[in-house]
Amino acid sequence: MEASSSGLTNGKTKVFRPEGGVDLQGYQLDMQILPDGPKSDVDFSEILNAIQEMAKDVNILFDELEAVNSPCKDDDSLLHPGNLTSTSDDASRLEAGGETVREKSKSNGLYFRDGKCRIDYILVYRKSSPQTEKREVFERNIRAEGLQMEKESSLINSDIIFVKLHAPWEVLGRYAEQMNVRMPFRRKIYYLPRRYKFMSRIDKQISRFRRWLPKKPMRLDKETLPDLEENDCYTAPFSQQRIHHFIIHNKDTFFNNATRSRIVHHILQRIKYEEGKNKIGLNRLLTNGSYEAAFPLHEGSYRSKNSIRTHGAENHRHLLYECWASWGVWYKYQPLDLVRRYFGEKIGLYFAWLGWYTGMLFPAAFIGLFVFLYGVITLDHCQVSKEVCQATDIIMCPVCDKYCPFMRLSDSCVYAKVTHLFDNGATVFFAVFMAVWATVFLEFWKRRRAVIAYDWDLIDWEEEEEEIRPQFEAKYSKKERMNPISGKPEPYQAFADKCSRLIVSASGIFFMICVVIAAVFGIVIYRVVTVSTFAAFKWALIRNNSQVATTGTAVCINFCIIMLLNVLYERVALFLTNLEQPRTESEWENSFTLKMFLFQFVNLNSSTFYIAFFLGRFAGHPGAYLRLINRWRLEECHPSGCLIDLCMQMGIIMVLKQTWNNFMELGYPLIQNWWTRRKVRQEHGPERKISFPQWEKDYNLQPMNAYGLFDEYLEMILQFGFTTIFVAAFPLAPLLALLNNIIEIRLDAYKFVTQWRRPLASRAKDIGIWYGILEGIGILSVITNAFVIAITSDFIPRLVYAYKYGPCAGQGEAGQKCMVGYVNASLSVFRIADFENRSEPESDGSEFSGTPLKYCRYRDYRDPPHSLVPYGYTLQFWHVLAARLAFIIVFEHLVFCIKHLISYLIPDLPKDLRDRMRREKYLIQEMMYEAELERLQKERKERKKNGRAHHNEWP
């Protein structure tokens, strides 16, 4: 019985622990010990028999005897709510006052019941799940890797079992070395670069000016933020042989929670659950239903009764909520280092990019607002708007067949004024500015990313060779070839098979784009049909504004179609990506991302492209209208132009899309979490207050999206497209994007901190394929803005009239006085008797002058009906067309030259960062040499004290 208290030992290896386990050469056999039973009741003969059987069968995967004695077996007798058998050494870890620590740890749910072992990962399964055998083998192998395990049943559903995992120091050190986890080993030595006298004088002047401003209102109070030690230290890949080089104050806190959970996840992804080449990894068990969920824990509650200013933050989650996710700090900078520490580098980079994008929107929004205000200020001085409002004697031809009446040009006075707000002299400047802004944004983001990568030790980090996707292995396991990197055989996809799959996938993409075009065609038919319907409407408000009503309703219907097709696109993109059989997860993610972006982009912008470049361009002229299926007359632009339709399309889609996205991102998880809490109250009664442990609180939260940060990036990239592609037609787009992003940052932060389970911390060097998509959008924006200014707006026709046909022709001027007579010159004359029978309006226009009208006007440059070639194009039309083409060529070449010049002048790495990196490499080599020399000298002194002789020892 003495052995029961001290344990059986064999040299330095502990082979028996009476509190719960037997260790044999790294393998552990657990026993169930009754909570109140005496230790002397343990049957040692049964233990020794188990040891012998284990020694015979080295393969722990199929050790049936261990499966009998293991608490991982789904046995109801082992599952007690809140008090289950632990594989950790509880009794040996408790010290004086341990019961208090135990109760505290049990109450917050962050530790095992011993109060010492922190929970690094949670697995959730149901006892009713049929995959019991796979789960048992998997959990035995978890313990074989050295992880400690403890089980708890749910407080509200006994069928749900939580498996708590803890990684001891030895396991963390071993796998941190394998994963090349970089850890701090020496404080950074900063140096100030040489500054010139001129720059010093500028700094002094700026500091004097700052005295009159509030002291850094956008920065967070440093006293509330923790001192993140690793940010001020040089780091190196962890090595157990050189462990004395690293700064280790406490082994329990040396690896932070995010790193610990990442290491545990890395282990779980490489553990077998069945005999076989591909029967490995946690993801497969989640897919086949063996486990219901797997996640790391949040660090406690995000709320506290005490103020953070007086009592400090209770944990990093609470600190993130107060300093980042709270609406009261919407104007503050983001604590990116804290976000990176809690959520990992990949999520930290997303919020860094989002914050940088939002900050860069400030100048774009300011200039766009200035262009809009310039239009407001110059509205009363605009000659074109004055002529439209004063043109009471100009009668315009009907815009649709039969039911549309004749109308005075002055009736479109309001639309002419609204058009001037967006289409004025500053529009071209703003289009050039936004093209340059997009380039500057991307170039400076590369510099910002480099700084972040340096601060977060991502410069030299390279993704380890990715594992092959299980689906790829299952499909091509029969064909193998040697991997030139690893030298191991791996599944191989034949070139012909890959090409055939890519062709089928490309055909599917093309088909879905055709579906989008068909949907746009349906919207066009709707607009054509409803114009006549609204023109014959009983309500005078709708009848007099039939075109605006048509555009507004068409945009709303188009938005509904967009949202419905998005659901279909996601499934099609998923099917096509799986059909391609990408080899690795990154290839799968890039392929899926590209497909979804193409679908979403075409779906969201197809109608906008139609309005910008096709609406009213091919309608024909009165007496010879072009028709769809020889029936429906194509829609014409409003007498004041098509730009107002484009503005309405962009404004409505942009506002509705962002509002819907914000609701789905935050409103849906809030409703789901509220519904879960409501079900708990209904089952247990509203008066009973249940104190849930942290693992159960997190399990009741919503899991992160299946595609990670894809939805967040996609939303912002599509917004970037709206902000740049058609910005010449809608200068307020950057302002709307800025207001949305200020809210978006806090919404995403609130969602990550409070509504979602804690995602697994993962590393990344940049934003991936999204950067290439941003560059493509930047190039497309130059082309589309050139066409919008040249074709959609009236900028070029007005310029041609001012220099060639107006009062100032040949004088080299283009002021407002030179625009006198422009409206009359831009309208052609049509003889009403030349109308087709199906186009002839019901009214004869006698309500205007008392007699039937003989002529009406329409927007075009055509000869009058009594000329030699009736309704032929005039010379002014060809001059305008030539000017438009010339403007497109000059604008594109000029802007592209500026973009390339800026890209060349702005280096990807700041000079001071390059110097710091070079100096750091030099200092690291020096410090590593000094540390190694110091260690060897200490060993030499110790050997001398022990009286040992040394011969030929270095140094």
N, C-alpha and C positions, 0 to 999 in steps of 0.2 A: 504493500500500500504506500510505501515511501515514494515509489516511482510515480505514483499518481500525482503527487504534489510538485515534484521536481522535473518530471518528464524524462523519457529515455533519450539518451544522447549517444551519438556515435562520432567521436572526434569533435569536429566543428559543426556537424550537420545534425540539426534537431529532427528526430524521426517521430516524435510523438508529442502531441499537445492535448492534454486532457480536456481543455475547454472546447475542443471542436475539431481537431484534425490530425492527420498523420502525414508527414512529409517524407518522401523517399526519392532522393535525387531529382528534386525539382517537381515531383508529382505529389499532389495532396489528396488524401482520402478523408472526407469529413464524416463525422458521426453526429447523430442527434442526441443531445443531452437534455434531459428534462430540466426546466428552469430551476426547480426546487429540489432536484434529486441529488443525493450525495455523490461525490466523485468516486468513492470506493465501490460504487455499484457498476462500474464500467467492466464489461466482459473483455479481458485482454486476450483470451484465446481467439475470440472472433476477430480481433484486430490483427493478431499475428497471422491468422489464416489469410486475411485479406492482403497483408503485406506479401506473403509468399505467392499468392496468385498474381499480384501485380508484378512481382519480379519475373515470373514466367512469361507474362505477356507484356512486352515493352510498349506495344502500341496501345496507348491509353484511349484511343478513339473507340475501341470495341471491347473494353474491359467490362464484362457483364457484372462481375462481382462488385466493382466499384460503383456501378450504376445502382445496385441494390442499396448500398450504404450511403450514397450521395444525397444530400438534401436538395439537389437540383431536380430530383424526380418529383413530378407533380403529385405529391401525396398530401391530401387534405389535412392529415395530422400534423404536418410541418408548417402549415400556414395559419398563423394566429394574427389577427389584425393588430398591427403596431408592435408585435412582440414575436418575431420569427427567429429561427436559428441563423446564427451568423458564422461565416467561415473565418472571421477575423479573431485574433487573440484578445478577447475582451478583458479577461481578468488580468492578464499580464500588463495591459496598457493603463489600467486605472491606477490613479495615485490618490493621495489624500484629497478629500473633497470630490472624489470622482463621481459620486452620485449626483451632485449638483450639476456638474458638467454634463453628465449623461442626460439628465432631465432637460437641461437647456438645449442640448443638441437634438434631442427628440422633438422638442417643441418647435424649433425652427426648420427641421427637416433637411439640414445640410450635411449631416454627419451620420455615420453608423450609430448604433445604440451605445457604443463605447464612448462616444463624445470626442474621439480622437481622429478617426479615419474619415476624411472628407469624401463625400460622394462626388465622383468624377463623371459618372455617366449613368443613365437610367434606361433600362429595357422594360417594356410593358408587353404582357401577353395575357391571354385568357385561358383559364384551366379547361374550358370546353373546346379549345382548339384541337383539331385532330393531329397536329404536327408535334406530338409529344416527344417521340423518339429523337427526332432531329434536334429539338431544343435541348434534350438531356445531354446528348453528345456534345453539342455546341458549348453548353455551360461547363461540362467537365473540362473541355479544352481551354476554356477561359481561365479556370483555376490552374490548369497546367502551365499556362503562360505566366503565372505569378500574380494575377489579379485577384483581389479579395472580393467576396460576394456576400450580399445579404438580401433577404427577400421580405417583402411586406405585402399584405393584401390590402385592397382598397377599403376605405371606411364606408363607402356608399354602395359598393358592388363587390361582393366577395369573389366573384368570378374573375375580377381583374387583379393581376399580380404584378407588383413592381419589383424588378431586380436591380439592386443598387450595386454599383461597381466602384472599387477603389484601387488605384495603382500605387503600390508602395514605392519607396525611393529607389530601390534596386531596379525595378521594372522601368520606372521613368528614366533613370540614367541610361539603361541599356538601349531603350528605343529612341531616346533623344539623340544618342550617338549615331544610331542607324539612320535616323531621319535628318541628321545634320541641323538640328535645332540650334540656332544661334543664341547664346546666352552672354550676359555682361561679365567682363573680366577685369576691366580697369577704367577708372574715370577718364573722360575725355579731357584733353588739354587744348583749350581754345587759344587762338592767337588772332590779333587784329591785323587785317591786311593794311598795307600802306595806303594812306589816304592823301590826296592832293590838297593843297591849300585852298583851291577854288571850291572843292566839294566840302571842305570843313566850314568855309564861310557860308555856303548854302545851308548846311545843317544848322548853323547858329541862327540864321534868319528864320528857318522853319521852326526851330524850337521857341523862338520869341513869339512867333505867330500862334503857336499851340497854347501858349499861356492864356490866351483869351478864349480858348475853346474848352469844353468839358474834358476832363482827364480820362481819355480812352473809354468812352461810354460803351463801345462795342466789345471790349475785352472782358473776359470773365475774371472775377476776383481770384487771384492766385491763392489766397488763403483757403478758399473752399475746395480747390483742386489738390489732389494728392501729389506728392513728389514721385513721379514715375521714374524710378532710378535707372531703368534700362535705356531711357532716352538720352541720358547723359553719360553713357558708358560705351566704351569700345566693346564690340561683341565678336565672338568667334564660335564656330561649330563646337558643340559640347563634346568633351572627351573625358572619359573616366580616368584615363592614364594621366591626364593633365588637370585633374579636378582642382588641384591646389592653385591653379591660375585664376579660377573664377571666384567672383565675390559671392560667397555663400554665408549669409547671416543666420538663416534658418532653412533647413532642408524642406520643411513643410510648405514654405512660401517661396522657395527658389523658383520653382515652376509655377507660373500663375494658373488660374483656373482654366482659361482658354487653352493654354498649352497642354495642360493635363488632359482635358477632354479630347483634344486633337490627337494626342498620343494614344489614348484608350481607343478612339475610333479607328486609328491606324491598325491597332492590334486586332480589333473585332473584324476588320475587313479581310484579315488574313488567317482566320481560324476556320477549320473544317467542321462541317456538321454531318458529313457522310463520307464514306470511302468513295473516292473518285477524283478525277482530275479537276473537274469544275465545281465540285460540291464544297464551295468555300465562300465565306464572306457574309456579313450582316445584311447587306442589301438584298441578297437572294432570300434570306429568311423573312425579311419584311415584305418581299413580293409574294411569297407563297403563303403568307398568313401565320407563320410560326410566331412572329412577334407583331404586335399591333403598332408599336411606336418605339422610337429610340431618340434620345435627346440629352444634351447636358442641362444641368439645372441653372436657373437664375440664382443670383446671390442673395436671395431673400426678397422681402417686400420692397416695392418701389415707393411706398408711402410711410410716413412716420408721424407720430403725434408731436414730436419735438421739432423745432425749427432747425434748419440746417445751419443757420448763422450762429445760433447759440450752442447747439449740441453737436454740430458736425453731421456728416453723412453716416448712416448706419452701414452702408455697403456701396459698392460701385454702381449697382442698379439704382439705388436711391439717389446717388449723386448724379447719374446720367439723367434721371427724371427731372431733378431740380434745375440742373444747369444746361440741359439740352432739349428734353422732350416737353418741358413746361411752356405754356403759351406766354408766360411773363418774360421769357428771355428770347422772344422772337427776333430781336434786333442784335443779339449777341453773336459773336463768332462761335463756331462749333468746337467743342473740346475733342478734336480729332484723335489725339493721342489716347484719350480715355476710351473713345469709341473703338479704336483699334485694339486696345488691350482687352476690351470686353467682348467684342464681336469678331475680331480678327481683321487681317489686312484687306481681304476682299471686300467686305462690307465697308470698312474704313475708307477704301479708295472710292467706292461709290459715293459716299457722302462728301468726300473731299472734292470729287468731280462736280457733284451737284452744287456744292457751295461755291466753287470756282465759277461755274456756269451762271449761277444766280448773281454773283458779284459782277461778272462781265456784262450782265444784262443792264446794269445801271446806266452806263453811257449810251447804250443803244436805246433804252427806254426814254432817256432824256432827250436825245436827238429826235426820236420819233414823235415825242410830245411837242417838241419845238416845231417840227414840220406841220403838225396838226394845228398848233396855235398860230403859226404863220398863215395858214389858210384861213383861220378865223379872223385874224387881224386884217388881212388883205381882201376879205370877202366883199366889203363895200366898194373896193377900188377895182374889182375884177370886171373888165369890159365885157367879157363873154357872158357872165351871169347877168349883167345889166341888160344886155341886148335880149337875152332869153326872157327875162321878166317883163321887158317892155314890148315884146313882140306879140301884141294883141291882134295884129292884122295878118299874122302868118298862120295859116290853117294847115295842120299836119294830116297826112293820110292815115287811115285806120291801121292799127297794128295787128289786126286779125280779120278773118273773113266774116262778113255779114253783120255780126252783132256789135263789133267795135265801132264806135262813132268817130266822126271827125273831131279833132280837138285843137284848140289854140296852143301855140308853142309856149305862150306865157303860163299855161296850166302846169308846166313842168318846171316852174321857177324854183320850187323848194328842192327838187332833185338836182337842179343845176348848181345851187348853192352848196348842197351836201357834197356833190362831186368835187367842187373846188376845194373843200376841206382836205381831201385826200390827193387830188390831182392838181398840184400847183407847181410853181417854179422850183420849189425845194425838193421835189420828188426825185429827180435825177441824182442830185447830191446825196440824198438819203440812200438810194439804191447802191451807189458806189461805196458809201460809207459802210453799209451792212455787208457788202462783199468783202471789203477790207477787214471789217470787224470779225467776220467768221474766220478769216485766216489768222488774225492776231490772237483770237481766242484759242484756236487749236495750237498755235506755236507756243504761246505762253503756258498753255496747259502742259505741254511736254516739259517745259522748264519746271513748272510746279510739281509735276509728277516725279521728276528727277530728284527734287529736294525732298519730297515725301519718301521716295524710295531709299534715299540716303539715311534719313532720320529713322526709318523703320527697318533698316538693314535688309533692303530688298535689291540693292545694286548688284551684288554678286550672287543673288539667289537664283538658281535655275530649277525649274520644275523637274523633279525626278522622272525618269522614264515611265510614262503612263502605262497602266495595266490595260490589257485587252478587255473589251467589253464582254460580259458573259454571253450575250446574244451572238456576238461575232464568233466566239469560241465554239458555241453549240452548233452554229451553222457550218463552220469550216474546220471542224476538228479533225476530219479525215485527211485533209490536205495540209501538210506542214512543210516549212522550209526554215533554214537557219537564219536567226536574227543576227545581222552583222555587228550589232552593238553588244548584245548580251552573249552571243554565241550559243544560244539555246534554241531548240526547235519551237516554232510557234505556228498557229493556224495561218493559212495563206488564202487570199482571195484572188482568183484568176483575173487577168486583165479583161478578158472578154465578158466575164460575169459582172465585173465592176462597171464597165462601159454600158452594158445593157441596162443595168439598174439605174445608172445616171440618166440615160436617155428616157427611161420610163418616168423618172422623177421630174426631169425637165418638161416632159409632155404634160405631166400633172400640173406643174406650175403654170404652164401656158394655158391650159384649160381653165384653171381658176381665174387667171387674169381675164380670159374671155368672158367668164361669168360676171366679173366686175363690169366689164364694158357693156355686157347685156343689161345689167342693172342700171347703168348710166343711160343707156338707150331707152329703157323704160321710163326713167325720170324725164328724159327729153320729150317722149310722147305725152307724158302727163302734163308737162308744161304747155305743150302745143294745144292739147285738148282743153285744158282748164282755162286758158286765156279767154277763149270765146265764152266759156261758161260763166266766169266771173264778170265778163263784160255785159252779159245779159242778166246779171243778178239783180234782185229787187232792191237790196240795200244800196243807197247811193254812195256810201263810203267805200264799199268794195267795188261797185261798178266803176267809180271814177279812179280807183287805184288797182285796176285789175292786174297789171303787170307786177306790182309790188306784192299783192296777195298771192299771185302765182309763184313768185320767187320764194317768199317766206314759207309757204306750205310745202313747196318742193324741197327746200333745205331740210325742213323737219322730217319729211318722209325719207329723204336721203340719209339722215342721221339714224333713223330707226333701221333702215336697211343695212347701214354700216355696222351697227351693233349686232344685228342678227347674223350677218355674214362672218363677223369676227369669231363667233362660236364655231361655225363650220370650218373656217380657215385653220383654227387651232388643231382640229381633229385631222384635217387633210395634211397639214404640215407634219404632224406627228406620224401619220401613216407613211408619208413619202420619205421622211427621214429614216424611219425604221426599215423601209424597203431598201434604202441605199446600203444598209448594214455598215455604218461607219466603224472603224477599227477601235478607236479610243473614245473616251467620254468627251474630251475637248473637241474632237472632230464631230461627234454627234451634236454637241452644243453649238458649234459654229454653223453647221449645216441647218439645224433647226432655227437658229437665230436669223440667218439670212432669208430663209423661206418666210418666216413670220413677218419680218420687216417688209419684204417685197409685197406680201399679201396686204398687210395693214396699210402700207404707204399708198399702194394703188387704190385700195378700197377707200381711203380717207381723202385722197387728192384727185381722183378721177373726175368727179363732178366739178371741182375747182378748175381743173385744166380745161374742161369743156366750156365753162363760162368765160374763162380768160381768153381763150384762143379760137373758139369755134362759134360761140353764140353770136348770131347776127352777121357772121362773116360770109355765109353761103346761102342767105335767104333769098337772093335775087332782088328784083325791084318790082314796084307795082305794075301789074299787067303781065308779069312773067316771073311769078314766084316759083321757087323750088319747093317741092313737096315730098313728104315721106310716103312711099307706096302710092304715089300719085293721088294722095288723099289729104294728108295733113300738111298745112303750110308751116314751114320752119319758122321758129320764133325770131322776132327782131329785137334789137336793142331798144331801150327807152330813148325818147328824143334827146335826152341829156347824156346818152352814152351808156355803155355796158359796165363801166367801172363800179357803179352803185350796186349792181347785181353781184359782182365779185366781192365787194366789201361786205355785203350782207351774208354771202356764203361763208366767208372766212370768219366773220364775227360770231355767227350763230354756231357753226361747227366747233370753233375753238372753245367758246364758253360752255356749250353743252358737253363736249367731250371731256374737258377738264373737270367739270362738276360731277359727271358720272364716274370718272376715274377716282376722284376723291371720296365719293360715297362708297364705291366698291372696295377701296383700300382700307378705309377706316370704319365706315358704317356697317359693312357686312360682318367684320370680326366682332364689332361691338354687339350687334344683334345676336350673333351666334353665342358669344360668351354670356350675354344676359340670359339667353334661353337655357343654357346649361345650368346657370345658378338658379333659375326659376324651377327647373326640374328637381334640383336637389332640395329646394325648400318645400316643394310639394310632397316629396317622398319622406322627408324627415320632420316636416312641420316647421312653420315659420318661427316658433318660439325657441326651438332648439338651435343653439349656435355651435356649429361644428368647427373645431380648430384643425384645418387641413394641414398636413405637412407640405413642405415645398414641392415634393415630387408630384403630389396629387393636384396642387394648384397649377403647376405647369402643364400637367397632362390635360387639364380642363381648358387650357388656352388653345388657340388655333395654331396648327403647324404652319411653318413657312411654306410659301408657294413651291409647288413641285419643281418648277424651273428656276428656283433661286431668285436672283436679282433680275431675271429677264423682264418681267412686267414693269419694274421700276425704270430700267434703262429704256425699254421700248416707249413708254409714255413720254419720257423726256426727249428722246431722239425725234419722235414724231412732232413734238412741240418745237424742237429746234428747226425742223423742216418748215412748219408754219411761220416761224419767226424770220426765216431767211428767204424762202423760195418766192413767196408772193408779197414780200414786205413793201414793195413799191406801190402796191394797190391798197395796203392796209398798214400805215405807219404806226398804228397803236398796238400792233401785235407784240412787239417787245415789252411794252408796258403791261399788257395782260399777262404775258408769260412771267414777268418779274413778280407781279402780285401773286400769281398762282404758285410760283416756286418758293416764295417766302412762307406761304402756308404749307406747301408740299414738304419742305424740310422738317417742319415740326410735326406734320401728320405722320411722315415716315418714322421719325424718331419716336413719337408716341406709340406707334404701332409696333415697332421693334421692341420697345422697352416694356410695354404694358399688355399688349393684346396677342403677341405671338410667343410661342415657345422660343427659348434661346437657340438660335441657329448655331451650327457647328462652326467654330472659328477655322477659317481656311486662308491660305496665303495666295497672293497674286501680285504681279509686278505692275500691271496696268489694267485698263478697262477692256482689253481684248479686242475682239472684232468690231466693237462699237466705234473705235477710233477711225477705222477705215470707212465705216458707214458715214461718220460725220464728215470726213474729207469728201466723200462722194456727194453728200448733200450740199457742201460748200461750193463745189464745182457746178452742180445743177442750179444752184441759186443764182449764179452769175448769168447763166443762159436764160432762165425763166424771167428774171427781172429785166433783162434787155428786151425780151419779147413783150413783156407787159407794158413797158414804157413806149415801145415802138408801135405796138399793134392795139393794145387795149385802151390805153389812155389817148388823149387828144394832144399830147405834148408835141409830137412831130407835125401834125397838120397845122397847129397854131404857129409853129416855128416857120414852116414853109410859107404860110400866108403872110407873116410879119415881114419876112425878108424878100418875098417875091411878088406878092399880089396886094398887099395892104397899102395904106397911105405912105408908109415909110419904105416902100420897095426901092432897093438900090442905094439906100442911105446907110445901111449897116446898123440899124437900130431895131430893137424888138420890145419896146415898152408897151404899156397898156394903150397909149394913144395910137400905136401901130396896129392894134387889134380891132379898130373900128370897122364894122362891116363884115367881121369874120363869120358870124352866124348865118347871115344871108348867103355868103359865098360857099358855105359848107352844105347848103341845102339845094336839092335839085327840084325841078318842076315836073309834075305829072298831070296829064289830062285825064279827068275823071271818066270821060267817055271811053277810054282805052281799058277800063277794068274788065277782067274776066267775069263771066256770069256768076260763078261761085264765089268770087271775091267782092262783088259789088255790094257796098254797104246798104243797109235798109234805109238809112237816112240820106237825104240828098244835100244836107248841109245848109238848108234854108234858114235854120235857126240863127246863123251867124250874121247874115246880111239881108235876110228877107227874100232872097232869090236863090235858086239852086246854084251850088258851086260848080265852076267849070274846071278849076285847077286846085291841086293840093301839093304840099311839099313833103320831101322825105330826105333822110340823111344819106347822101352819096354824092359822088362827083360824076354826073352824067349830063349829056346834052339835053336841051328841051325837046318837046315832042315835034316842034315845027322845024327842026334842023334837018340837014341832009341825011344824017344817020341818027334817027330818033333814039334817044336813051343810050347812046354810045358813051364810052368813057371820055372825059375831057382831058386836056393836057395837064391840068392841075392834079388829077388822079395819079398820073404817071410820075409827076414830080414828087408827090407825097410818098408813093410806093418806093421810089428810088431813095428818098431820104430815110425812110424806115429801114430799108436793107442796109444802107450805109451806117446808120446809127447802130444797128445790131452788131455789125462787124467791128466798128471803132470801139464801141462800149466793151465788148467781150475781150478784144485784144488789149485794150488799156487796163481793164480790171485784172485780167490774168497776168499781165506784166507786173502790176503792182503787187499782186498776191505772191508771185514767185520772188520778187525782189525782197518782200518782207520775210518770206520763208528763208531766204538766203542770209539776210542780215541778222536774224534772230537765231543765235545758237541754241541747240537743244539743251546744253548744260550751261548754267551760269558759271562765269569765270571763277568766282570765289568758291563755288561748290567743287569745281574741278581741282582747285588748289587744296581744299580741305580733304578731298578724297586721296590725293597723292600724298599729302602730309600724313594722313591717317595710316596709309599702308606703310610708310616709313616708320612711324612711331610704333605700330603694332609689331613690326619685325624687331625693333630695338627692345620693346618691353618683353616680348616672348623670349628673346635671348637673355635679357637680364634676369627674368624669372627662372629660367632653366639654370642659369649659372648660380643664382642664389640657392636653388634647391640642391644642386650638387655640392655646393660648399657646406651647406648644413649637414648633408649626409656624410661628408668627409669628416666634419668635426665630431659627429656622433660616433663614427667608427674609431676615431682616435681616442675618444673617451672610453670606448669599450675595449681598447687595447689591441685592436686588430691592425695588422700591418697592411700597408698600401704600397703597391708597386705599379709604376707606369699608369698612374691614374690621371685622367683629364678632368679638370684643368690643372 
